[in-house]
Amino acid sequence: MGHDMEPYESVALVEKYRQYWKPNKISVILLAESHVFTSDENRQIIIHQLPALPSYPTEYAKFVYCLAYGERQLTENNSHPQRDGTPQFWKIFYSCNNRITAKKDFSPVLSKTNYEQRIKNKIELLLRLQQKGIWLVDSSIIALYNNGKKPENKIMSSVIRTSWAGYTRGVIEKADPALIICIGQGVYSILKNDIKKLVGNRCKVMLQPNARLKSEEHMANFKKYGELCCKE
C-alpha cells in the first residue's frame, strides 16, 4: 500500500469509535474487512456534540460507528465529503436487532426518515446492539478502501493476516463470542483456519451487502442476520 497508507491517527480514531460501542459482554462479533480511508483532512471535520452520547468522539472518520459518516448535518462543514456513508451496514445493524420482512422495514435508519428522527433511531439502534452484545470488528485495523478502490488480492490478504496476527486475533480471543459472523467470503477464506481454532463451528459466513445479488437474495441475507442475532 506504500505511500497510500492511512495515517496512524486515523487508525487510532477508528479504534476509539469501535471501543466506544464495545459491549460489556460480547455475544456476537460481526467481522468485516475494514473501514474506509480517513485522511488527516477528514479528521479536522468536527462533529456536533450529541447530548445522548457523553464522551463521544468529535472527529470525523469514514467508519459506520461514526454517526457523521453519511450524515452531513452532523458537521455542517464544507469539507465534509460529498459522498460518504455505508447504508448497507446500517441495514445489517438493523437486521441484527429486528426481524426484517420487506425493504421498507429499514426506513427508520435511512434517508426516507427525517434527519432528527433518523439520528435518534441510529443512536437507539447502536445502544441496543451494545446491550445485546453485538460488536463490529474489522479484520484489518487500517483502511483497505480508498476512493472506491481496494489493493490487489495478494496485498489485501497480507494486510489482513498481519493485522489479525498482531491485533485482531487477540481482541476476538479475549471477547470469546458465542458467534462470529464473517461479512464477506473474502475475510473468511483468508482467516478460516484461525477462526476455526478460536471458535470452532461458532462461525457463519455472509456475503458482502454490496455483492451483486438479486434483491430477494439480499433480503434473505438480512433475514438471516435476524435469525442469528434476534433471540427474543
C-alpha angles and dihedrals in degrees: 000000000000117000090005092068115129118253114262090234089061092050089051092048092052090050089050089057091046092051091048090063097039111127120233088235118025120215103161129027118199102208112202133169104252147301122266123276110276116197130208087254092053091056090056089069108099123215121221113252115264111213091200090060113053115200091010112159115262101202119094119245132175093242131111093236087062103083092205091063099103094004109093093176090066090067106021085199123146089219092060106120112262093227119032142130137076109241089172090066091048086056089053091049091048091049090053090061102032140045105245121211104159142010092259089065089076094057096101091071099033134080095270087076116073117260101252094048092042093055090048090050092049093050092048090049094051091048090050092050089049090052091049091051097246113145134177114225126177120220089217117049091201124064118270094182123073124165090344094307134111128200119260115283096258093054093042092052091049093050093049093048092048093048091046094051095044101040124342098062091056092049092053094042090054092046092051093195123200087229141015117204110198110210101211134019089240094066092047095048090054097044106024097112093051092042091053090051090053103042107006110207093350090106133096126189122217128185119250111274089234094052117128099260136139114266091250090054091053090048090052089053093051090049088053091057088055092050091051099043108026106078099160 
